[in-house]
Amino acid sequence: MWTGYKILILSYLTTEIWMERQYLSQREVDRGANFTRNHTILEGTRFKRAIFKGQYCRSFGCCEDRDDACVTQFYERNALCYCDKFCERENSDCCPDYKSFCREKKGWPPHTKPWYPEGCHRDGQRYEEGSVIKENCNSCTCSGQQWKCSQHVCLVQPGLIEHVNKGDYGWTAQNYSQFWGMTLEEGFTYRLGTLPPSPLLLSMNEVAASLPETTDLPEFFIASYKWPGWTHGPLDQKNCAASWAFSTASVAADRIAIQSKGRYTANLSPQNLISCCGKNHHGCNSGSIDRAWWYLRRRGLVSHACYPLFKDQNATNNGCAMTSRSDGRGKRHATKPCPNSIEKSNRIYQCSPPYRVSSNETEIMKEIMQNGPVQAIMQVHEDFFNYKKGIYRHVTSTNEESEKYQKLHTHAVKLTGWGTLRGAKGRKEKFWIAANSWGKSWGENGYFRILRGVNESDIEKLIIAAWGQLTSSDEP
């Protein structure tokens, strides 16, 4: 029995010794880690590697003295081996061909590259040297195993969105996919497009509505409720800087429908203005509302169905596709069929000269309630692009880098009504209801509410309206 115990103990000791040797010779290195040898470790602590035949130092090169970068992959063991002189120790971690190549050959190939692969990593993925990736509006290039990124201020700023939503400002912000990847400057350049009002426009005399002074104005008013089917919803200008055309055409269409008592309800074509109103404007690169109203009076517009928006506003064949002639009494008649061959009606709609409505809150309300929606010129700040719902007021960005981009840019919208609701800090606040031209996925189905009576973002500074130009035969 004693003999059996001795055999058991001897077997246990033999197993322990074998496992210790295996640990020293088979320690694997994590494939994804950036491995470096610790220079503070005493000699003799590098782990011994199992020896297999193959070309290692012969392919990688040999190094004098101790060089922790003189290391290559030992693929058969999924480990590392060295080609520097330091590996010649009792617990050798030299590559299998070190002795046969580095000690016997004098013409060593130069050691020029590190063991780890060149390139950069991002989000667990490896990219080759020279690779370019996009992060929102910035481009990052892999150079020298580091990412070098541009430093543009982006139109969508997650920090600003979070700042608005955490504060009690009365409105909420959202990240819009159509704005992701654009710089702030690109947003101002391509999503607005109305030139600052000319001195002539600002010097126009204000016209007051004919309603009595004692008219009782309701707490809520929405034009589409008073004139159902006669007003028109928001379109999407996309990256065509032409809010000057979209707002003018929409206000004119509403006014013609209301004045004709529903006889002419077609939405008018902003593309007709973009392509044909050629003097002192640049189509999708901005234009003036005074020129747009001049064109509506002198040349007129066809319907949106007749002259729809082009998918590619930069195409070279986007010249004016409509022409017209006068009947001698100021009425224009089209001399070409509709660009949209499906639509047969090429009727041209005209307006009277535009007039300016008083900037007084009550006068604007009277004008909308009596005659229909009006055009408003506002100044857009960077936070407005992210508006989702609520009563908008400008919120200053907390991003110090954005301070140099605190520019005001002119935008044209359509005021369609007003109301009063609880807003910031639970207080009752007055607001305007306005139609934007960024599509129905933006804001409140394409609309937004903005503080009323305090000229928020200059929304009440310049209000424009016009009458439809109807002949006696047009009257209902």
TAGIKA-V872903 format. One line per field, one symbol per residue. ss: DSSP state (~ for helix, > for strand, _ for the rest). phi: phi as a letter, one per 30 degrees, with the letter a starting at -180 (. if undefined). psi: psi as a letter, one per 20 degrees, with the letter a starting at -180 (. if undefined). A space follows every 10 residues. Layout:
# TAGIKA-V872903
ss = ???
phi = ???
psi = ???
This chain:
# TAGIKA-V872903
ss = _~~~~~~~~~ ~~~~~~~~~~ ~~~~~~____ __________ __________ ______~~~~ __>_______ >>>>~~~_>> >>_>~~~___ ___>___~~~ ~~~_______ _________> >>__>>>___ _>>>>__>>> >>>__>>>>_ ___>___~~~ ~~~~~~____ >>>_______ __>~~~~~~~ ___>____~~ ~~___>>___ __________ >>~~~~____ _____>____ >_~~~~~~~~ ~~~~~~~~~_ _______>_~ ~~~~~~____ ____>_>_~~ ~~~~~~~~__ >_>_______ __________ ___>>>____ _>>>______ ________>_ >___>>>___ ~~~~~~~~~~ ~__>>>>>>> _~~~~~>>>> >>_______~ ~~~~~___>> >>>>>>>>>> >>_~~~_>>> >>>>>__>__ ___>__>>>> >____~~~__ __>>>__>__ ______
phi = .ddddddddd dddddddddd ddddcbdcce dddddbdddd ddejcdddcd cbdlcbddcd jcbdhcbddd bbdcddchbb bcbcddddbd cdbddecddd cddcccdddd dbbdddddkb cahiccbdej dbbcbhcccc cdbiibdccd bddddccedd dddddddccj bccbdcddcd jcdddddddc ccjcdeeded ddcdddccdd ddededdddb abedddbdic cbddcbdhcc dbdedddddd dddddddddd hidbcddddd dededcdddh bbhdcjacdd ddddddddci bdddddbddd dcdcddccdd cbbabcdjcj dcbdcbdded dddcdceccb bdedbccedd eddddddddd cjebcbcbcc cdddececaj cdbdcddcdd ddedcdccbd bcbcdclaab bdbdhiddbd bccbccbcid dcicijcbcb ecibhehidc dbcbbacdcc dddddd
psi = hhhgghhggg gggggggghg hhghikpqpp hiqnpqpoii pqqjipqqqq pqqrofhhhh rqqqbpoiim qrpnhhjlaq qqkrhhimag mpkqqhjggh ghhhphmpqq oiqrhqqqar qpljqpqqpi qpqpodjqpp popkkqpoqr lqpqgoohhg ghgghhrmii rqrqpphiip iqrghhghgi idjpqqqqhg ghjqqqpqqj qqhjpoprhq pphhhhmpii rprqaoicko mlhhgghghg gggghggghj ljhojqpqoh hggghhnhpk rkdjkqrqhh hghgghghhr qrrhhgmrqq hoijqikkrp jpqrqqjiji pqpqjqrqho ihphokqppr rrqqqpqqip ghhggggghg irqrpqprpp rhhhhjpgra opqpppqioh hihijmqpqp qprppiarap rpcpkjqpqq qqpqpalkri iqbmkirqqq pqijlpkkhj gopqrrqqnp rhihq.
